Amino acid sequence: MKIIAVIPARYASTRFPAKLMQDLSGKPVILRTYEAAVATGLFDEVFVVTDSVIIYDAVTVSGGKAIMSMKEHESGSDRIAEAVEHLDVDVVVNVQGDEPFIDSEPLAKLIQVFKADTAQQVDLGSLMCQITAEVDINNPNVVKVVVDQNGFALYFSRSVIPYPREKNVGVRYFRHIGIYAFRKQALLDFYRLPMQSLEASEKLEQLRYLEFGKKIKMVETTHAGIGIDTPEDLDKARTIMSYKL
């Protein structure tokens, strides 16, 4: 089984323009993320997929592997699908470009889902972590997921799911962490399928997979990730990196 990591990397960013090219202790954020993915030792190959010549050059000049995206895409899945369409690969893991402090343990658990899936019932794997704070449960920017008894996703929503009509019945709330592992065919299917009403309403691309019957296996983790979305996040990342170097 050939397993690769793909890091989608857009230069433009609404909240923090060019964040992936910001300096993080002597190297751009995207290069730090790329090197961290390679250092896990989990992948046969690691690629950055980008629509930016600036990002492409930053990675390749340093000896990394990058693929230029030829088309405009609405989602990360679309961008990754275009990149891997002609690659000989079985499982593709999507690593977030703005998370340079990669924890290998949850990624290893995602990969194990596919190694253990001898019947090939799993189309995608993804991560979730428990949330208990009311502010997070009610926050529409925190995407929630509910799963069945076997850990397969039933639905994702920005709303509170399940709705707590009855209290004290042991319901656990889970935040979806947007790291995915895909079978290659699931990615290619997504690329060719149209957006449906649920995805359009919630603005959550993973709903397209569910709407067309794909099986998403969720893996629980306590690692929520350290993303860089603002200049303040970058300052914190620089402090963390200073302890690691």
Beta strands, then each sheet from edge to edge (+ up, - down):
strand 1: 3-9
strand 2: 23-24
strand 3: 27-28
strand 4: 45-50
strand 5: 66-68
strand 6: 91-94
strand 7: 124-131
strand 8: 144-147
strand 9: 153-157
strand 10: 173-183
strand 11: 216-220
sheet 1: 5+ 4+ 1+ 6+ 10- 7+ 11+
sheet 2: 5+ 4+ 1+ 6+ 10- 8+ 9-
sheet 3: 2+ 3-
end
